[in-house]
């Protein structure tokens, strides 16, 4: 019985602090959100990344053979 009561002590402390209007961790959340807000400033035009060139689709494998046969006529019959 003592172990169960000892395990419930943190729960009772948390409920009591919430009932009295104190929210544990609130200051930490505010501090972290302010720090993140400072980091997410809009970038100037000087620091924006350059646009990347479009990727070229490379044909390989069975599709490469299919394109090769499609562009070549069938062999002449003797």
DSSP file (Angstrom, degrees, kcal/mol; ACC not computed):
  #  RESIDUE AA STRUCTURE BP1 BP2  ACC     N-H-->O    O-->H-N    N-H-->O    O-->H-N    TCO  KAPPA ALPHA  PHI   PSI    X-CA   Y-CA   Z-CA
    1    1 A X     >        0   0    0      0, 0.0     4,-2.1     0, 0.0     5,-0.2   0.000 360.0 360.0 360.0 -37.8    0.0    0.0    0.0
    2    2 A X  H  >  +     0   0    0      1,-0.2     4,-2.3     2,-0.2     5,-0.2   0.867 360.0  54.1 -64.9 -35.9    2.9    2.4    0.8
    3    3 A X  H  > S+     0   0    0      2,-0.2     4,-1.9     1,-0.2    -1,-0.2   0.888 108.2  49.1 -66.6 -38.6    4.4    1.9   -2.6
    4    4 A X  H  > S+     0   0    0      2,-0.2     4,-1.4     1,-0.2    -2,-0.2   0.922 112.3  47.4 -66.9 -43.5    1.2    2.8   -4.4
    5    5 A X  H  X S+     0   0    0     -4,-2.1     4,-0.7     1,-0.2    -2,-0.2   0.886 111.5  51.6 -64.4 -38.4    0.8    6.0   -2.2
    6    6 A X  H  < S+     0   0    0     -4,-2.3     3,-0.4     1,-0.2     4,-0.4   0.860 109.2  50.5 -66.3 -35.3    4.4    6.8   -2.9
    7    7 A X  H  < S+     0   0    0     -4,-1.9     4,-0.4     1,-0.2     3,-0.3   0.779 109.0  52.1 -72.2 -26.6    3.9    6.4   -6.6
    8    8 A X  H  X S+     0   0    0     -4,-1.4     4,-2.3     1,-0.2    -1,-0.2   0.574  84.8  87.5 -87.4  -9.3    0.8    8.7   -6.5
    9    9 A X  H  X S+     0   0    0     -4,-0.7     4,-2.4    -3,-0.4     5,-0.2   0.923  87.5  49.8 -57.9 -48.0    2.6   11.6   -4.7
   10   10 A X  H  > S+     0   0    0     -4,-0.4     4,-2.3    -3,-0.3    -1,-0.2   0.889 110.1  52.5 -59.3 -36.7    3.8   13.2   -8.0
   11   11 A X  H  > S+     0   0    0     -4,-0.4     4,-2.5     2,-0.2    -1,-0.2   0.934 110.1  46.9 -62.8 -45.7    0.3   13.0   -9.4
   12   12 A X  H  X S+     0   0    0     -4,-2.3     4,-2.5     1,-0.2    -2,-0.2   0.888 111.6  51.3 -64.4 -38.7   -1.2   14.8   -6.4
   13   13 A X  H  X S+     0   0    0     -4,-2.4     4,-2.3    -5,-0.2    -1,-0.2   0.908 111.4  47.7 -64.2 -40.9    1.5   17.5   -6.5
   14   14 A X  H  X S+     0   0    0     -4,-2.3     4,-2.2     2,-0.2    -2,-0.2   0.929 112.9  47.5 -65.6 -45.5    0.8   18.1  -10.2
   15   15 A X  H  X S+     0   0    0     -4,-2.5     4,-2.2     1,-0.2    -2,-0.2   0.902 112.4  50.5 -62.8 -40.9   -3.0   18.3   -9.7
   16   16 A X  H  X S+     0   0    0     -4,-2.5     4,-1.6     1,-0.2    -1,-0.2   0.914 110.1  48.9 -65.1 -42.2   -2.5   20.6   -6.7
   17   17 A X  H  <>S+     0   0    0     -4,-2.3     5,-2.5     1,-0.2    -1,-0.2   0.886 112.0  49.5 -65.9 -36.6   -0.2   22.9   -8.7
   18   18 A X  H ><5S+     0   0    0     -4,-2.2     3,-1.2     1,-0.2    -1,-0.2   0.881 108.4  53.0 -68.2 -37.3   -2.7   23.0  -11.6
   19   19 A X  H 3<5S+     0   0    0     -4,-2.2    -1,-0.2     1,-0.2    -2,-0.2   0.830 107.9  51.6 -66.5 -30.9   -5.6   23.8   -9.2
   20   20 A X  T 3<5S-     0   0    0     -4,-1.6    -1,-0.2     2,-0.2    -2,-0.2   0.378 122.3-105.8 -88.0   5.0   -3.7   26.7   -7.8
   21   21 A X  T < 5S+     0   0    0     -3,-1.2     2,-0.6     1,-0.3    -3,-0.2   0.594  78.3 129.4  87.5  10.5   -3.0   28.1  -11.2
   22   22 A X      < -     0   0    0     -5,-2.5     2,-0.7    -6,-0.2    -1,-0.3  -0.891  41.5-160.0-101.4 124.0    0.6   27.2  -11.6
   23   23 A X    >   -     0   0    0     -2,-0.6     3,-1.8    -3,-0.1     4,-0.3  -0.877  16.3-135.9-107.3 104.4    1.5   25.4  -14.8
   24   24 A X  T 3  S+     0   0    0     -2,-0.7    -6,-0.0     1,-0.3    -2,-0.0  -0.328  87.4  17.0 -62.1 134.4    4.8   23.5  -14.5
   25   25 A X  T 3> S+     0   0    0     -2,-0.0     4,-2.1     3,-0.0    -1,-0.3   0.413  87.1 119.2  87.4  -2.0    7.0   23.9  -17.6
   26   26 A X  H <> S+     0   0    0     -3,-1.8     4,-2.2     1,-0.2     5,-0.2   0.913  74.9  49.5 -64.1 -43.0    5.1   27.0  -18.9
   27   27 A X  H  > S+     0   0    0     -4,-0.3     4,-2.4     1,-0.2    -1,-0.2   0.882 110.1  52.0 -64.1 -37.5    8.2   29.2  -18.7
   28   28 A X  H  > S+     0   0    0      2,-0.2     4,-2.4     1,-0.2    -1,-0.2   0.906 108.8  49.9 -65.3 -41.5   10.3   26.7  -20.5
   29   29 A X  H  X S+     0   0    0     -4,-2.1     4,-2.4     2,-0.2    -2,-0.2   0.910 111.6  48.6 -64.1 -42.1    7.8   26.4  -23.3
   30   30 A X  H  X S+     0   0    0     -4,-2.2     4,-2.3     2,-0.2    -2,-0.2   0.917 111.4  50.2 -63.9 -43.3    7.7   30.2  -23.7
   31   31 A X  H  X S+     0   0    0     -4,-2.4     4,-2.0     1,-0.2    -2,-0.2   0.910 112.4  46.5 -62.7 -43.3   11.5   30.4  -23.7
   32   32 A X  H  X S+     0   0    0     -4,-2.4     4,-2.3     2,-0.2    -1,-0.2   0.905 111.7  50.7 -67.1 -40.8   11.8   27.7  -26.4
   33   33 A X  H  X S+     0   0    0     -4,-2.4     4,-2.0     1,-0.2    -2,-0.2   0.878 110.3  50.0 -66.5 -36.2    9.1   29.3  -28.6
   34   34 A X  H  X S+     0   0    0     -4,-2.3     4,-1.7     2,-0.2    -1,-0.2   0.903 110.4  50.3 -66.0 -39.8   10.8   32.7  -28.4
   35   35 A X  H  X S+     0   0    0     -4,-2.0     4,-1.3     1,-0.2    -2,-0.2   0.897 111.9  47.4 -65.1 -39.9   14.1   31.1  -29.4
   36   36 A X  H  X S+     0   0    0     -4,-2.3     4,-1.6     1,-0.2    -1,-0.2   0.855 108.0  56.0 -69.0 -34.3   12.4   29.4  -32.3
   37   37 A X  H  < S+     0   0    0     -4,-2.0    -1,-0.2     1,-0.2    -2,-0.2   0.858 105.7  51.8 -66.5 -34.1   10.7   32.6  -33.4
   38   38 A X  H >< S+     0   0    0     -4,-1.7     3,-0.6     1,-0.2    -1,-0.2   0.855 109.6  49.9 -69.9 -33.4   14.1   34.4  -33.5
   39   39 A X  H 3< S+     0   0    0     -4,-1.3     2,-0.5     1,-0.2    -2,-0.2   0.815 100.5  64.1 -73.6 -30.0   15.5   31.6  -35.7
   40   40 A X  T 3<  +     0   0    0     -4,-1.6    -1,-0.2     2,-0.0    -2,-0.1  -0.127  69.4 145.1 -92.7  40.8   12.6   31.7  -38.2
   41   41 A X    <   -     0   0    0     -3,-0.6     2,-0.2    -2,-0.5    -3,-0.1  -0.445  61.8 -94.7 -69.3 150.4   13.2   35.2  -39.5
   42   42 A X        -     0   0    0     -2,-0.1     2,-0.1     1,-0.1    -1,-0.1  -0.470  44.5-118.9 -66.8 137.8   12.4   35.7  -43.2
   43   43 A X        -     0   0    0     -2,-0.2     2,-0.1     1,-0.1    -1,-0.1  -0.452  21.5-122.7 -77.5 148.6   15.6   35.4  -45.2
   44   44 A X    >   -     0   0    0     -2,-0.1     3,-0.9     1,-0.1     4,-0.5  -0.393  30.3-103.5 -81.6 168.9   16.8   38.2  -47.3
   45   45 A X  G >  S+     0   0    0      1,-0.2     3,-0.6     2,-0.2    -1,-0.1   0.771 118.8  63.2 -64.9 -24.9   17.3   37.9  -51.0
   46   46 A X  G 3  S+     0   0    0      1,-0.2    -1,-0.2     3,-0.0    -3,-0.0   0.807 106.7  41.8 -70.6 -29.1   21.1   37.6  -50.5
   47   47 A X  G <  S+     0   0    0     -3,-0.9    -1,-0.2     2,-0.1     2,-0.2   0.383  84.6 115.3-102.2   3.5   20.8   34.4  -48.5
   48   48 A X  S <  S-     0   0    0     -3,-0.6     2,-0.0    -4,-0.5    -3,-0.0  -0.513  71.6-109.7 -75.8 141.5   18.2   32.5  -50.5
   49   49 A X        -     0   0    0     -2,-0.2     2,-0.1     1,-0.1    -1,-0.1  -0.348  33.8-107.0 -69.5 150.2   19.4   29.3  -52.2
   50   50 A X        -     0   0    0      1,-0.1     2,-0.1    -2,-0.0    -1,-0.1  -0.449  40.0 -98.9 -73.5 148.7   19.7   29.2  -55.9
   51   51 A X        -     0   0    0     -2,-0.1     2,-0.2     1,-0.1    -1,-0.1  -0.432  41.2-123.3 -67.2 142.4   17.1   27.3  -57.9
   52   52 A X        -     0   0    0     -2,-0.1     2,-0.1     1,-0.1    -1,-0.1  -0.537  22.2-106.1 -86.9 152.3   18.3   23.8  -58.8
   53   53 A X        -     0   0    0     -2,-0.2    -1,-0.1     1,-0.1     3,-0.1  -0.468  46.8 -95.8 -71.2 146.9   18.5   22.5  -62.4
   54   54 A X        -     0   0    0     -2,-0.1     2,-0.2     1,-0.1    -1,-0.1  -0.357  44.1-105.6 -65.3 145.4   15.8   20.0  -63.2
   55   55 A X        -     0   0    0     -3,-0.1     2,-0.5     1,-0.1    -1,-0.1  -0.474  28.3-129.0 -73.1 140.2   16.9   16.4  -62.9
   56   56 A X        -     0   0    0     -2,-0.2     2,-0.6    -3,-0.1    -1,-0.1  -0.780  18.8-129.1 -90.9 129.4   17.5   14.5  -66.1
   57   57 A X        -     0   0    0     -2,-0.5     2,-0.5     1,-0.0    -1,-0.0  -0.692  22.1-152.4 -81.4 119.2   15.7   11.2  -66.3
   58   58 A X        -     0   0    0     -2,-0.6     2,-0.5     2,-0.0    -1,-0.0  -0.802   6.7-139.6 -96.3 130.0   18.1    8.4  -67.3
   59   59 A X        +     0   0    0     -2,-0.5     2,-0.3     4,-0.1    -2,-0.0  -0.754  36.8 153.8 -89.0 130.2   16.8    5.4  -69.1
   60   60 A X    >   +     0   0    0     -2,-0.5     3,-0.9     4,-0.0     2,-0.2  -0.972  36.2  14.7-150.9 165.0   18.3    2.1  -68.0
   61   61 A X  T >> S-     0   0    0     -2,-0.3     4,-1.5     1,-0.2     3,-0.5  -0.454 122.0  -8.4  75.1-141.2   17.5   -1.5  -67.8
   62   62 A X  H 3> S+     0   0    0      1,-0.2     4,-2.2     2,-0.2    -1,-0.2   0.804 134.0  58.8 -63.5 -31.3   14.7   -3.1  -69.7
   63   63 A X  H <> S+     0   0    0     -3,-0.9     4,-2.3     2,-0.2    -1,-0.2   0.864 102.1  54.5 -67.4 -34.7   13.4    0.4  -70.7
   64   64 A X  H <> S+     0   0    0     -3,-0.5     4,-2.0     2,-0.2    -2,-0.2   0.914 109.7  46.9 -63.9 -43.2   16.8    1.1  -72.4
   65   65 A X  H  X S+     0   0    0     -4,-1.5     4,-2.5     2,-0.2     5,-0.2   0.903 110.5  52.8 -64.4 -41.1   16.5   -2.1  -74.5
   66   66 A X  H  X S+     0   0    0     -4,-2.2     4,-2.0     1,-0.2    -2,-0.2   0.909 110.4  46.7 -63.0 -42.1   12.9   -1.3  -75.4
   67   67 A X  H  X S+     0   0    0     -4,-2.3     4,-1.4     2,-0.2    -1,-0.2   0.887 111.4  52.7 -67.4 -36.9   13.8    2.2  -76.6
   68   68 A X  H  X S+     0   0    0     -4,-2.0     4,-0.7     1,-0.2    -2,-0.2   0.925 112.8  43.0 -64.1 -43.9   16.7    0.7  -78.6
   69   69 A X  H  < S+     0   0    0     -4,-2.5     3,-0.4     1,-0.2    -1,-0.2   0.822 109.9  57.4 -71.4 -30.5   14.5   -1.8  -80.3
   70   70 A X  H  < S+     0   0    0     -4,-2.0    -1,-0.2    -5,-0.2    -2,-0.2   0.806 108.8  45.7 -70.7 -28.2   11.8    0.7  -81.0
   71   71 A X  H  < S+     0   0    0     -4,-1.4     2,-0.4    -3,-0.2    -1,-0.2   0.594 103.9  72.4 -90.9 -11.2   14.2    3.0  -82.9
   72   72 A X  S  < S-     0   0    0     -4,-0.7     3,-0.1    -3,-0.4     2,-0.0  -0.876  81.3-127.6-107.2 133.8   15.8    0.3  -85.0
   73   73 A X        -     0   0    0     -2,-0.4     3,-0.1     1,-0.1    -2,-0.1  -0.339  37.5 -90.3 -72.5 161.6   13.9   -1.4  -87.8
   74   74 A X        -     0   0    0      1,-0.1    -1,-0.1    -2,-0.0     3,-0.1  -0.323  54.7 -87.7 -67.8 156.0   13.6   -5.2  -87.9
   75   75 A X        -     0   0    0      1,-0.1     2,-0.2    -3,-0.1    -1,-0.1  -0.283  48.1-100.6 -64.4 151.4   16.3   -7.0  -89.8
   76   76 A X        -     0   0    0     -3,-0.1     2,-0.3     1,-0.1    -1,-0.1  -0.481  33.9-121.8 -72.7 140.6   15.8   -7.6  -93.6
   77   77 A X              0   0    0     -2,-0.2    -1,-0.1     1,-0.1    -3,-0.0  -0.652 360.0 360.0 -81.4 137.1   14.6  -11.0  -94.6
   78   78 A X              0   0    0     -2,-0.3    -1,-0.1     0, 0.0    -2,-0.0   0.497 360.0 360.0 -72.7 360.0   17.0  -12.8  -97.1
